[in-house]
Amino acid sequence: MAAVLDDDQDPKEPVGWQPVWKRPRPLKSEAAKTVGLRRQRLRLRDAGRRSLDASQSRRPRSRQSRIGNAAGRRDARALSRVRRSYGWLK
């Protein structure tokens, strides 16, 4: 495995298996790039609409549940500070 991941390979040699992050990217034409970007734009726009719809459809939480959640967060924060203050637990 280490031999495969080495960078000292001669570029003229045929390349065997390579990890994904080292493979050269396939070339795209300008038309293919614009199509891909258009699809990405549509996908992101639809995701934004979905998230907006989801946030607007939520009913407001009661005051009691908000207070409980805030208290729980405070407790968790205090506990994490205590845990991190021990030198031998790091």
Contact map, one row per residue, 1 for C-alpha under 8 A:
111110000000000000000000000000000000000000000000000000000000000000000000000000000000000000
111111000000000000000000000000000000000000000000000000000000000000000000000000000000000000
111111000000000000000000000000000000000000000000000000000000000000000000000000000000000000
111111000000000111000000000000000000000000000000000000000000000000000000000000000000000000
111111100000000001100000000000000000000000000000000000000000000000000000000000000000000000
011111111000000000000000000000000000000000000000000000000000000000000000000000000000000000
000011111000000000000000000000000000000000000000000000000000000000000000000000000000000000
000001111100000000000000000000000000000000000000000000000000000000000000000000000000000000
000001111110100000000000000000000000000000000000000000000000000000000000000000000000000000
000000011111100000000000000000000000000000000000000000000000000000000000000000000000000000
000000001111110000000000000000000000000000000000000000000000000000000000000000000000000000
000000000111110000000000000000000000000000000000000000000000000000000000000000000000000000
000000001111111000000000000000000000000000000000000000000000000000000000000000000000000000
000000000011111100000000000000000000000000000000000000000000000000000000000000000000000000
000000000000111111000000000000000000000000000000000000000000000000000000000000000000000000
000100000000011111000000000000000000000000000000000000000000000000000000000000000000000000
000100000000001111100000000000000000000000000000000000000000000000000000000000000000000000
000110000000001111110110000000000000000000000000000000000000000000000000000000000000000000
000010000000000011111110000000000000000000000000000000000000000000000000000000000000000000
000000000000000001111110000000000000000000000000000000000000000000000000000000000000000000
000000000000000000111110000000000000000000000000000000000000000000000000000000000000000000
000000000000000001111111000000000000000000000000000000000000000000000000000000000000000000
000000000000000001111111100000000000000000000000000000000000000000000000000000000000000000
000000000000000000000111110000000000000000000000000000000000000000000000000000000000000000
000000000000000000000011111000000000000000000000000000000000000000000000000000000000000000
000000000000000000000001111100000000000000000000000000000000000000000000000000000000000000
000000000000000000000000111110000000000000000000000000000000000000000000000000000000000000
000000000000000000000000011111011000000000000000000000000000000000000000000000000000000000
000000000000000000000000001111111000000000000000000000000000000000000000000000000000000000
000000000000000000000000000111111100000000000000000000000000000000000000000000000000000000
000000000000000000000000000011111110000000000000000000000000000000000000000000000000000000
000000000000000000000000000111111111000000000000000000000000000000000000000000000000000000
000000000000000000000000000111111111100000000000000000000000000000000000000000000000000000
000000000000000000000000000001111111110000000000000000000000000000000000000000000000000000
000000000000000000000000000000111111111000000000000000000000000000000000000000000000000000
000000000000000000000000000000011111111100000000000000000000000000000000000000000000000000
000000000000000000000000000000001111111110000000000000000000000000000000000000000000000000
000000000000000000000000000000000111111111000000000000000000000000000000000000000000000000
000000000000000000000000000000000011111111100000000000000000000000000000000000000000000000
000000000000000000000000000000000001111111110000000000000000000000000000000000000000000000
000000000000000000000000000000000000111111111000000000000000000000000000000000000000000000
000000000000000000000000000000000000011111111100000000000000000000000000000000000000000000
000000000000000000000000000000000000001111111110000000000000000000000000000000000000000000
000000000000000000000000000000000000000111111111000000000000000000000000000000000000000000
000000000000000000000000000000000000000011111111100000000000000000000000000000000000000000
000000000000000000000000000000000000000001111111110000000000000000000000000000000000000000
000000000000000000000000000000000000000000111111111000000000000000000000000000000000000000
000000000000000000000000000000000000000000011111111100000000000000000000000000000000000000
000000000000000000000000000000000000000000001111111110000000000000000000000000000000000000
000000000000000000000000000000000000000000000111111111000000000000000000000000000000000000
000000000000000000000000000000000000000000000011111111100000000000000000000000000000000000
000000000000000000000000000000000000000000000001111111110000000000000000000000000000000000
000000000000000000000000000000000000000000000000111111111000000000000000000000000000000000
000000000000000000000000000000000000000000000000011111111100000000000000000000000000000000
000000000000000000000000000000000000000000000000001111111100000000000000000000000000000000
000000000000000000000000000000000000000000000000000111111100000000000000000000000000000000
000000000000000000000000000000000000000000000000000011111110000000000000000000000000000000
000000000000000000000000000000000000000000000000000001111111000000000000000000000000000000
000000000000000000000000000000000000000000000000000000001111100000000000000000000000000000
000000000000000000000000000000000000000000000000000000000111110000000000000000000000000000
000000000000000000000000000000000000000000000000000000000011111011000000000000000000000000
000000000000000000000000000000000000000000000000000000000001111111000000000000000000000000
000000000000000000000000000000000000000000000000000000000000111111100000000000000000000000
000000000000000000000000000000000000000000000000000000000000011111110000000000000000000000
000000000000000000000000000000000000000000000000000000000000111111111000000000000000000000
000000000000000000000000000000000000000000000000000000000000111111111100000000000000000000
000000000000000000000000000000000000000000000000000000000000001111111110000000000000000000
000000000000000000000000000000000000000000000000000000000000000111111111000000000000000000
000000000000000000000000000000000000000000000000000000000000000011111111100000000000000000
000000000000000000000000000000000000000000000000000000000000000001111111110000000000000000
000000000000000000000000000000000000000000000000000000000000000000111111111000000000000000
000000000000000000000000000000000000000000000000000000000000000000011111111100000000000000
000000000000000000000000000000000000000000000000000000000000000000001111111110000000000000
000000000000000000000000000000000000000000000000000000000000000000000111111111000000000000
000000000000000000000000000000000000000000000000000000000000000000000011111111100000000000
000000000000000000000000000000000000000000000000000000000000000000000001111111110000000000
000000000000000000000000000000000000000000000000000000000000000000000000111111111000000000
000000000000000000000000000000000000000000000000000000000000000000000000011111111100000000
000000000000000000000000000000000000000000000000000000000000000000000000001111111110000000
000000000000000000000000000000000000000000000000000000000000000000000000000111111111000000
000000000000000000000000000000000000000000000000000000000000000000000000000011111111100000
000000000000000000000000000000000000000000000000000000000000000000000000000001111111110000
000000000000000000000000000000000000000000000000000000000000000000000000000000111111110010
000000000000000000000000000000000000000000000000000000000000000000000000000000011111111011
000000000000000000000000000000000000000000000000000000000000000000000000000000001111111000
000000000000000000000000000000000000000000000000000000000000000000000000000000000111111111
000000000000000000000000000000000000000000000000000000000000000000000000000000000001111111
000000000000000000000000000000000000000000000000000000000000000000000000000000000000011111
000000000000000000000000000000000000000000000000000000000000000000000000000000000011011111
000000000000000000000000000000000000000000000000000000000000000000000000000000000001011111
